[in-house]
């Protein structure tokens, strides 16, 4: 397995490994493997790395989202078999916010009809266990060869602001302010959606609610320096929590606003920009 040119957290390493087998479709591509099954994760990573890909791994979709998306992934494989639904949500986030990235849903032998239908809708290809290395590589190539016309292009990101919150009222208020000042506003209800959007586009500011649908927003804020174009952040919290978060906040967090005050805070920042 390969290291050296594109290192990062969770990447496969080559201690004692034989030289990689060349595969024209996968050579030097950056691949993310997300699975809560350690043996499956290792098999997928070793096979893809052996074919010439740079492989990063995560135990589940939430870990992948919480760690940010280092670099720009070309291909994502995620386990979608229940009860772990994180992989499916990760693929759905890529489909919505990073349609350039090709995706493969990995379904275990116990996958039910609903798992299969959801996986087919969320991914470019589906890999069902049991599978051989040859089958894995064939499915990966199939996903990479999907016609570009079958997927929409990414939305514009120039002058864009990302809003991450599960509160539709807050997202609506942020949308109105961004429209007023001529910025594109991209809403995200979860860390999955926000991380996928951040990995694909450049944002000038990110407004992050401390309470996201799938975990604390502070974890998402901490991952911002991982992105090549790290945006400035506005962290939103309850009034008491906001006071605590203001102490010792990192330099890329421009302000910590209590939830009732965040719209006014964003308005001031955009007016001064």
C-alpha positions in Angstrom: 0.0 0.0 0.0 1.2 3.4 -0.9 2.5 6.4 1.0 4.7 9.4 0.4 3.0 11.8 -2.0 -0.5 12.2 -0.5 -0.2 11.5 3.2 -3.1 12.1 5.6 -4.9 10.7 8.7 -6.1 7.1 8.3 -4.1 6.5 5.1 -2.9 3.0 4.2 0.8 2.5 4.7 3.4 0.3 3.0 5.4 -1.2 5.8 6.5 -4.5 4.4 4.0 -4.4 1.5 4.8 -5.6 -2.0 4.9 -3.0 -4.8 1.4 -2.0 -6.0 -0.2 -3.6 -9.0 -0.9 -1.0 -11.7 -4.5 -0.3 -12.6 -4.9 2.5 -15.2 -8.3 3.6 -13.8 -7.2 3.8 -10.2 -3.6 4.8 -10.3 -2.9 7.9 -8.2 -6.5 8.5 -7.4 -7.5 9.5 -3.9 -10.0 7.1 -2.4 -11.9 7.1 0.9 -13.1 3.8 2.5 -15.7 4.1 5.3 -16.7 0.9 7.1 -17.3 -0.1 10.7 -16.1 -3.6 10.0 -12.3 -3.6 10.5 -11.6 -6.7 8.3 -13.8 -5.4 5.5 -12.2 -1.9 5.7 -8.7 -3.5 5.6 -9.5 -5.7 2.6 -11.0 -2.8 0.7 -8.1 -0.5 1.5 -5.4 -3.0 0.7 -7.0 -4.0 -2.6 -7.4 -0.4 -3.8 -4.0 0.6 -2.6 -2.5 -2.4 -4.4 -4.1 -1.2 -7.6 -2.3 2.2 -7.3 -4.8 4.3 -5.4 -4.1 6.5 -2.4 -6.4 5.2 0.3 -7.8 7.0 3.4 -9.9 5.1 5.9 -12.6 5.9 8.5 -14.5 3.6 10.8 -17.8 5.1 9.8 -19.4 8.0 7.9 -19.4 10.2 11.0 -15.7 9.8 11.6 -15.1 10.7 7.9 -17.2 13.8 8.3 -15.7 14.8 11.6 -12.2 14.5 10.2 -13.0 16.7 7.3 -12.1 15.6 3.8 -8.3 16.1 3.4 -7.5 16.6 -0.2 -10.1 16.1 -2.9 -11.4 12.6 -3.1 -12.0 11.0 -6.5 -13.8 7.9 -5.2 -15.6 7.1 -2.0 -16.7 3.6 -0.8 -19.0 3.4 2.2 -20.7 0.5 4.0 -24.4 1.1 3.9 -25.6 -2.1 5.6 -27.9 -1.6 8.6 -27.8 -0.9 11.5 -24.9 1.5 10.6 -26.7 4.1 8.4 -23.8 6.6 8.5 -22.3 5.3 5.3 -25.5 5.9 3.3 -25.8 9.4 4.7 -22.2 10.0 3.7 -22.9 8.9 0.1 -26.0 11.1 0.0 -24.0 14.1 1.2 -21.5 13.5 -1.6 -24.3 13.1 -4.2 -25.8 16.4 -3.1 -22.8 18.6 -2.4 -19.9 17.0 -4.3 -21.3 15.4 -7.4 -17.9 15.3 -9.1 -16.8 12.5 -6.6 -17.7 9.0 -7.7 -19.3 6.8 -5.1 -19.7 3.0 -4.3 -22.1 1.6 -1.8 -20.8 -1.5 -0.1 -23.7 -3.8 1.0 -23.1 -6.8 3.3 -24.7 -10.2 2.7 -27.4 -9.4 5.2 -28.6 -6.3 3.3 -32.3 -6.1 2.9 -34.3 -4.8 0.0 -34.6 -1.3 1.5 -30.8 -1.2 1.9 -30.3 -2.2 -1.7 -32.8 0.4 -3.0 -31.3 3.2 -1.0 -27.8 2.3 -2.0 -28.7 2.2 -5.7 -30.2 5.7 -5.4 -27.3 7.2 -3.5 -24.3 5.7 -5.3 -22.8 5.4 -8.8 -22.3 1.6 -8.2 -23.1 -1.0 -5.6 -20.7 -3.7 -4.4 -22.5 -6.6 -2.6 -20.7 -9.1 -0.4 -19.2 -11.6 -0.7 -16.8 -10.1 -3.3 -13.3 -10.8 -4.7 -10.5 -8.3 -5.3 -11.3 -8.6 -9.0 -15.0 -7.8 -8.4 -14.1 -4.8 -6.2 -11.8 -3.3 -8.8 -14.4 -3.9 -11.6 -17.1 -2.1 -9.6 -14.7 0.8 -8.7 -13.8 1.2 -12.4 -17.5 1.1 -13.3 -18.3 4.0 -10.9 -15.4 6.0 -12.3 -16.5 5.5 -15.8 -20.0 6.8 -15.3 -21.0 9.4 -17.9 -20.4 12.9 -16.6 -23.8 13.9 -18.1 -25.6 11.6 -15.7 -24.7 13.9 -12.8 -25.3 17.6 -12.2 -22.3 19.9 -11.9 -21.5 21.4 -8.6 -23.2 24.7 -7.7 -21.2 27.9 -7.9 -19.0 28.6 -4.8 -17.5 32.0 -5.6 -18.4 34.3 -2.8 -20.4 31.6 -1.1 -21.3 31.2 2.6 -22.1 27.8 4.2 -24.7 27.6 6.9 -24.7 24.4 9.0 -27.7 24.1 11.3 -30.7 21.9 11.9 -32.9 24.9 12.7 -34.8 25.8 9.5 -35.6 29.3 10.9 -32.0 30.1 11.4 -31.1 28.9 7.9 -33.9 31.0 6.4 -32.6 34.1 8.2 -29.0 33.5 7.0 -30.3 32.9 3.5 -32.1 36.3 3.5 -29.0 38.2 4.7 -26.7 36.5 2.1 -29.1 37.3 -0.7 -29.2 40.9 0.5 -25.4 41.2 0.3 -25.1 39.3 -2.9 -23.6 36.0 -1.6 -24.5 32.5 -2.6 -25.9 30.7 0.5 -25.5 26.9 0.8 -27.5 25.3 3.7 -26.5 22.1 5.4 -28.4 20.3 8.2 -25.7 17.9 9.3 -21.9 17.5 9.6 -22.1 15.0 6.7 -23.5 17.7 4.4 -21.3 20.4 5.6 -18.1 18.4 5.3 -19.0 17.3 1.8 -19.7 20.8 0.7 -16.5 22.1 2.3 -14.4 19.4 0.6 -15.7 20.4 -2.8 -16.0 24.2 -2.8 -14.4 27.3 -1.5 -16.4 29.3 1.1 -15.5 32.7 2.5 -17.4 32.1 5.8 -19.0 29.2 7.5 -21.8 29.7 10.0 -22.0 26.6 12.2 -24.7 25.8 14.8 -23.3 24.1 17.9 -26.2 21.7 17.7 -26.2 19.8 14.4 -28.4 16.9 13.4 -25.6 14.4 13.8 -23.3 15.8 16.5 -21.7 19.0 17.9 -20.9 21.7 15.5 -17.7 22.5 17.4 -16.2 19.3 16.0 -16.9 20.5 12.5 -15.3 23.9 13.3 -12.2 22.2 14.6 -11.8 20.4 11.2 -11.7 23.6 9.2 -7.9 24.0 9.0 -7.8 20.6 7.2 -9.3 22.2 4.1 -7.0 23.8 1.5 -9.1 27.0 1.5 -9.9 27.2 5.2 -12.8 29.6 5.7 -13.5 31.8 8.7 -16.2 30.6 11.0 -19.0 32.0 13.0 -20.0 29.6 15.7 -23.6 29.7 17.0 -24.6 28.5 20.4 -27.0 29.0 23.3 -26.2 32.2 25.2 -24.6 30.4 28.2 -22.5 28.1 25.9 -21.5 31.0 23.7 -19.9 32.8 26.6 -17.8 29.7 27.4 -16.8 29.2 23.8 -15.6 32.8 23.4 -12.8 32.1 25.8 -9.8 30.6 24.0 -11.5 30.4 20.5 -9.1 29.7 17.6 -8.2 32.6 15.3 -10.2 31.2 12.4 -13.4 31.6 14.4 -14.2 35.3 13.9 -17.0 35.4 16.4 -19.2 33.2 18.7 -22.8 34.4 18.6 -25.7 33.5 20.8 -28.5 32.0 18.6 -30.8 35.1 18.7 -27.8 37.4 17.7 -26.3 35.4 14.8 -28.2 37.1 12.0 -27.2 40.5 13.2 -23.6 39.3 13.6 -23.5 38.0 10.0 -25.0 41.2 8.8 -22.2 43.3 10.5 -19.5 41.0 9.1 -20.8 41.2 5.5 -21.4 44.9 5.7 -17.8 45.4 6.7 -16.3 43.1 4.1 
